[in-house]
Amino acid sequence: MKLLLSLILLVGLVGCNSIPPTEVAYEPMRFITPKKTVQPESTATPVSVSTPAIELALELINFEAISTAIPNPFPNQNPYLCRNADCYLDLSLPLQRPIGLDDRHWIDVGYPYGSTAGNKYAPHHGVEFYNPTGTSVLAAADGLVIVAGTDYDESYSDALAFYGNLVIIEHDIEGFGVPIYTLYGHLLDISVAVGDSVNAGDQIGTVGMTGWAIGPHLHFEVRLGENSYYKTDNPALWLSQRVTQDGKTLGSLAGLVIRQSGVVEIAKSLTLEALDKNGEVNGEKYFFRTYEDPQLYVNALLHENFVHADLPAGDYRLTVVAGKLFERIVTIEPGKITYVFIIIP
């Protein structure tokens, strides 16, 4: 139930005018026989996960203790709004994309928040927007520039020269009880100075590859309550939903993969396969993992441990590898975040 309180806090976090999420019946993951056995999928054995089992798993995680690591801007939210159900969160996300709509404004899927990109890098505290050198970088919201320079002499992460040229903006967004900070790293050049007031959409610099960067791209972070590398939140839960060139609004999937014993799953593989009207896989597949740092999931008020943004609306088959292979059907709705709570028996 404490997880559910955290979920409600995120609803408050992303806007007081948010529409309450729509509850749908909880559908447990089911074990399916791996395809290499060539047994038909119809032999899958359903796994029953009762409400008491869900509550037990939640109680075994001390969310009250780990929540002290983050500020609580809305302490009086209803803790039962999404109890034991998936939710479709229709939220007014407060930040615009830091890359213009005519450029590559979608989040890179190769190194998302919480990922190590196949154990090649440290767990990621932000997201990437790959664009050519010189592409305009835009302020994600109105705010005050508090850093505009380099991190060669002063660190804003856990190492010097990590971001290279960077800008950090402090935002005082109406309805929030704490300041929000956005960080823009690896810039080629900077077009603002400390103390400048900026509006959402103002150019603050251009895409580069300064600092620890492989190829030109924008590294973008959201920091909650404190300008600290250890107070980051997944930007995919803050940025406005993407609209495609043909006018279709995309959605997002977020959730928590947890053992029935209360252990949160770290670095577990997930696959999302788009389904056609007949329930058959139509060829579109997305591969991702739960966060690979055991601390990252505690930093977001949602207490999620995976997010995949920029998904076309429709039905999908979600499979999770956690010792065995489990699957379930999820629905992505345009402009919404589908939140999925997954118990692995």
C-alpha positions as CSV (number, residue, x, y, z in Angstrom):
1,M,0.0,0.0,0.0
2,K,2.9,2.3,0.5
3,L,3.8,1.9,-3.1
4,L,0.4,3.1,-4.0
5,L,0.9,6.2,-1.8
6,S,4.1,6.8,-3.9
7,L,2.0,6.5,-7.1
8,I,-0.4,9.1,-5.9
9,L,2.5,11.4,-5.0
10,L,3.6,11.3,-8.6
11,V,0.1,12.2,-9.8
12,G,0.4,15.3,-7.6
13,L,3.9,15.8,-8.7
14,V,3.1,16.2,-12.4
15,G,0.3,18.7,-11.9
16,C,-2.6,19.6,-9.7
17,N,-4.9,19.6,-12.7
18,S,-4.2,16.0,-13.5
19,I,-7.2,13.8,-14.3
20,P,-7.4,10.8,-11.8
21,P,-6.1,7.6,-13.3
22,T,-8.6,5.1,-14.7
23,E,-8.4,1.8,-12.8
24,V,-8.5,-1.5,-14.7
25,A,-8.6,-5.0,-13.2
26,Y,-5.3,-6.4,-12.0
27,E,-4.0,-9.1,-14.3
28,P,-1.1,-11.1,-12.9
29,M,1.9,-12.1,-15.0
30,R,1.7,-15.7,-16.2
31,F,4.5,-18.1,-16.8
32,I,4.9,-19.2,-20.4
33,T,7.0,-22.0,-21.7
34,P,10.1,-20.7,-23.5
35,K,9.7,-20.9,-27.3
36,K,12.8,-23.0,-27.6
37,T,10.8,-26.0,-26.3
38,V,8.5,-25.6,-29.3
39,Q,5.5,-26.3,-27.1
40,P,2.4,-24.2,-28.1
41,E,1.7,-21.1,-26.1
42,S,-1.7,-22.5,-25.3
43,T,0.0,-24.8,-22.7
44,A,1.0,-21.7,-20.6
45,T,0.2,-22.2,-17.0
46,P,-1.6,-19.2,-15.4
47,V,-0.1,-18.1,-12.1
48,S,-2.6,-16.8,-9.6
49,V,-1.4,-13.8,-7.6
50,S,-3.9,-12.9,-4.9
51,T,-4.5,-9.5,-3.4
52,P,-3.0,-10.5,0.0
53,A,0.2,-11.7,-1.9
54,I,0.4,-8.3,-3.6
55,E,0.0,-6.4,-0.3
56,L,2.6,-8.7,1.4
57,A,5.1,-8.0,-1.3
58,L,4.6,-4.3,-0.9
59,E,4.8,-4.4,2.9
60,L,8.2,-6.2,2.6
61,I,9.6,-3.1,0.9
62,N,10.3,-0.3,3.4
63,F,9.1,2.5,1.2
64,E,8.7,4.8,4.2
65,A,12.4,4.6,4.9
66,I,13.6,5.0,1.4
67,S,11.2,7.8,0.7
68,T,13.3,10.0,3.1
69,A,15.8,10.3,0.2
70,I,13.4,12.5,-1.7
71,P,11.2,15.5,-0.9
72,N,7.5,15.0,-0.7
73,P,5.7,18.0,-2.3
74,F,2.2,16.6,-1.8
75,P,1.9,14.7,1.4
76,N,-1.9,14.5,1.6
77,Q,-2.9,12.5,-1.4
78,N,-5.3,9.6,-1.4
79,P,-3.2,6.4,-1.0
80,Y,-5.9,4.1,-2.4
81,L,-6.5,5.6,-5.8
82,C,-4.8,2.8,-7.8
83,R,-4.9,0.0,-5.3
84,N,-4.0,-3.3,-6.8
85,A,-4.7,-2.2,-10.4
86,D,-2.9,-0.9,-13.5
87,C,-3.5,2.8,-14.1
88,Y,-3.7,5.0,-17.1
89,L,-2.3,8.3,-15.9
90,D,-3.6,11.3,-17.8
91,L,-1.1,13.9,-16.6
92,S,-0.1,17.4,-17.5
93,L,3.6,16.8,-17.7
94,P,5.4,20.0,-16.9
95,L,8.4,20.0,-19.1
96,Q,8.7,20.5,-22.9
97,R,11.2,18.6,-25.0
98,P,14.7,20.2,-24.9
99,I,15.1,19.6,-28.6
100,G,12.8,21.3,-31.2
101,L,10.1,19.3,-32.9
102,D,11.9,19.7,-36.3
103,D,14.9,17.9,-34.9
104,R,15.4,14.5,-33.1
105,H,13.3,15.2,-30.1
106,W,12.7,11.6,-29.1
107,I,14.5,9.9,-26.2
108,D,17.3,7.5,-27.2
109,V,16.4,3.9,-26.4
110,G,20.0,2.6,-26.4
111,Y,21.0,4.2,-23.1
112,P,17.9,5.3,-21.2
113,Y,17.6,6.3,-17.6
114,G,18.9,3.7,-15.2
115,S,20.6,1.7,-18.0
116,T,24.3,0.7,-18.3
117,A,24.0,0.1,-22.0
118,G,25.0,-3.5,-21.6
119,N,27.4,-2.9,-18.8
120,K,29.4,-0.5,-20.9
121,Y,28.8,2.6,-18.7
122,A,27.7,3.6,-15.2
123,P,24.0,3.6,-14.5
124,H,22.5,6.5,-16.4
125,H,21.0,9.4,-14.4
126,G,19.5,11.1,-17.4
127,V,18.4,10.5,-21.0
128,E,20.0,11.3,-24.4
129,F,18.8,13.1,-27.5
130,Y,21.1,12.3,-30.4
131,N,21.4,15.2,-32.9
132,P,24.0,16.7,-35.2
133,T,26.6,19.2,-33.7
134,G,25.1,22.6,-33.5
135,T,21.5,21.6,-33.1
136,S,19.6,24.1,-30.9
137,V,19.1,23.1,-27.2
138,L,16.0,24.6,-25.6
139,A,14.9,25.4,-22.1
140,A,12.4,22.8,-20.9
141,A,10.4,25.3,-18.8
142,D,10.6,28.9,-17.5
143,G,13.3,29.3,-14.9
144,L,16.6,30.8,-13.7
145,V,20.0,29.8,-15.0
146,I,22.1,28.8,-12.0
147,V,25.0,27.1,-13.9
148,A,26.4,28.0,-17.3
149,G,29.9,26.9,-18.0
150,T,32.0,23.7,-17.5
151,D,32.4,21.1,-14.9
152,Y,36.2,20.9,-15.3
153,D,36.9,22.5,-11.9
154,E,33.6,21.9,-10.1
155,S,31.7,18.6,-10.3
156,Y,28.0,18.3,-10.8
157,S,28.1,14.5,-10.9
158,D,30.5,12.1,-9.3
159,A,33.4,13.1,-11.4
160,L,35.0,16.2,-13.0
161,A,34.6,16.9,-16.7
162,F,31.7,14.5,-17.0
163,Y,29.2,16.9,-18.7
164,G,31.8,19.3,-20.3
165,N,29.9,22.5,-21.2
166,L,26.6,22.5,-19.3
167,V,23.6,24.6,-18.2
168,I,21.5,24.0,-15.2
169,I,18.1,25.8,-14.8
170,E,16.1,26.1,-11.6
171,H,12.3,26.0,-12.1
172,D,9.6,27.2,-9.7
173,I,6.7,25.5,-11.3
174,E,3.2,26.3,-10.0
175,G,1.7,23.6,-7.9
176,F,5.1,22.1,-6.8
177,G,6.3,22.2,-3.2
178,V,10.0,21.9,-4.2
179,P,12.2,23.4,-6.9
180,I,12.8,21.4,-10.1
181,Y,16.2,21.5,-11.8
182,T,17.0,20.6,-15.4
183,L,20.5,19.9,-16.6
184,Y,21.8,20.1,-20.2
185,G,25.2,18.5,-20.8
186,H,27.9,18.0,-23.5
187,L,27.0,21.3,-25.2
188,L,29.1,22.7,-28.0
189,D,28.4,26.3,-26.9
190,I,26.3,28.1,-24.3
191,S,24.1,31.1,-25.1
192,V,23.0,32.1,-21.5
193,A,24.7,33.2,-18.4
194,V,24.2,32.6,-14.7
195,G,21.4,34.8,-13.4
196,D,19.5,34.9,-16.7
197,S,15.8,34.3,-16.7
198,V,14.7,32.0,-19.5
199,N,11.3,31.0,-20.9
200,A,10.3,27.6,-22.1
201,G,11.6,27.1,-25.6
202,D,14.4,29.7,-25.4
203,Q,17.7,28.5,-26.9
204,I,20.3,28.0,-24.2
205,G,23.0,26.4,-26.3
206,T,23.8,23.9,-29.0
207,V,24.4,20.1,-29.1
208,G,28.0,19.1,-28.8
209,M,30.2,16.3,-27.4
210,T,32.2,17.9,-24.7
211,G,33.0,16.0,-21.5
212,W,32.5,12.3,-21.4
213,A,30.5,12.0,-24.7
214,I,30.7,9.5,-27.6
215,G,29.2,11.3,-30.6
216,P,27.2,14.6,-30.5
217,H,24.1,14.5,-28.3
218,L,22.3,16.3,-25.5
219,H,22.4,14.7,-22.1
220,F,19.3,15.8,-20.2
221,E,18.5,15.4,-16.5
222,V,15.7,16.2,-14.1
223,R,16.6,16.8,-10.5
224,L,14.0,17.0,-7.8
225,G,14.2,19.3,-4.8
226,E,18.0,19.7,-4.8
227,N,20.6,20.3,-7.5
228,S,22.3,17.0,-6.9
229,Y,23.4,14.1,-9.1
230,Y,21.9,11.8,-6.5
231,K,18.4,13.4,-6.6
232,T,17.6,12.6,-10.3
233,D,14.2,11.5,-11.6
234,N,13.5,9.7,-14.9
235,P,13.0,12.6,-17.4
236,A,10.6,10.4,-19.3
237,L,8.1,10.9,-16.5
238,W,8.4,14.7,-16.8
239,L,8.6,15.5,-20.5
240,S,5.5,16.1,-22.5
241,Q,4.3,13.2,-24.6
242,R,5.6,13.2,-28.1
243,V,3.4,14.0,-31.1
244,T,4.4,12.4,-34.4
245,Q,4.5,14.3,-37.7
246,D,1.2,12.8,-38.7
247,G,-0.4,14.2,-35.5
248,K,-0.6,11.0,-33.4
249,T,0.1,11.4,-29.7
250,L,2.3,8.7,-28.2
251,G,2.2,7.2,-24.8
252,S,4.5,5.7,-22.2
253,L,4.8,2.5,-20.1
254,A,6.1,2.6,-16.6
255,G,6.0,0.1,-13.8
256,L,7.6,-1.9,-11.0
257,V,8.8,-5.5,-11.3
258,I,9.0,-7.1,-7.9
259,R,9.3,-10.6,-6.4
260,Q,6.4,-11.8,-4.3
261,S,9.0,-11.9,-1.5
262,G,9.4,-8.1,-1.7
263,V,12.7,-8.0,-3.7
264,V,12.7,-5.4,-6.4
265,E,14.1,-6.8,-9.7
266,I,17.3,-5.2,-11.0
267,A,18.5,-5.4,-14.6
268,K,15.7,-7.7,-15.7
269,S,15.0,-7.9,-19.4
270,L,11.7,-6.9,-20.8
271,T,10.3,-7.1,-24.3
272,L,7.3,-5.2,-25.6
273,E,5.7,-6.5,-28.8
274,A,3.0,-4.5,-30.6
275,L,-0.2,-6.5,-31.4
276,D,-2.5,-6.1,-34.3
277,K,-6.3,-6.1,-34.1
278,N,-6.3,-9.9,-34.1
279,G,-3.9,-10.1,-31.2
280,E,-0.9,-11.1,-33.3
281,V,2.5,-9.6,-33.1
282,N,2.8,-7.0,-35.9
283,G,6.6,-6.8,-36.1
284,E,7.2,-3.8,-33.8
285,K,9.3,-4.8,-30.8
286,Y,11.0,-2.8,-28.0
287,F,13.7,-4.2,-25.8
288,F,14.6,-2.7,-22.4
289,R,15.5,-3.5,-18.9
290,T,14.6,-2.6,-15.3
291,Y,16.9,0.0,-13.7
292,E,20.4,-1.4,-13.2
293,D,21.2,0.6,-10.1
294,P,19.4,-0.7,-7.0
295,Q,19.0,2.8,-5.6
296,L,17.5,4.5,-8.7
297,Y,14.0,3.3,-8.2
298,V,13.7,4.9,-4.8
299,N,14.4,8.4,-6.3
300,A,11.1,8.7,-8.2
301,L,7.9,9.3,-6.3
302,L,6.3,6.6,-8.5
303,H,8.9,4.0,-7.2
304,E,8.9,2.6,-10.7
305,N,11.9,0.5,-11.9
306,F,11.3,0.7,-15.6
307,V,10.0,3.3,-18.1
308,H,9.7,3.2,-21.9
309,A,8.5,6.4,-23.5
310,D,7.4,7.4,-27.0
311,L,5.2,4.3,-27.7
312,P,2.4,4.3,-30.3
313,A,-1.0,3.7,-28.8
314,G,-2.3,0.1,-28.9
315,D,-2.1,-3.3,-27.3
316,Y,1.2,-4.9,-26.6
317,R,2.5,-8.2,-25.2
318,L,4.9,-7.5,-22.3
319,T,7.3,-10.3,-21.4
320,V,9.7,-10.3,-18.5
321,V,12.7,-12.6,-18.0
322,A,13.1,-13.3,-14.3
323,G,14.3,-16.8,-13.9
324,K,11.5,-17.9,-16.2
325,L,9.6,-16.1,-18.9
326,F,6.4,-14.3,-18.0
327,E,4.0,-12.4,-20.2
328,R,0.9,-10.2,-20.0
329,I,-1.1,-7.9,-22.3
330,V,-0.8,-4.1,-21.7
331,T,-2.5,-1.2,-23.5
332,I,-0.8,2.1,-24.3
333,E,-3.2,5.0,-24.6
334,P,-2.3,8.3,-26.5
335,G,-0.9,11.0,-24.2
336,K,-1.0,8.8,-21.1
337,I,1.4,6.8,-18.9
338,T,0.3,3.2,-18.4
339,Y,1.5,2.1,-15.0
340,V,2.0,-1.7,-14.6
341,F,2.6,-3.4,-11.3
342,I,4.3,-6.8,-11.9
343,I,4.6,-9.5,-9.2
344,I,6.9,-12.4,-10.0
345,P,5.8,-15.4,-7.9
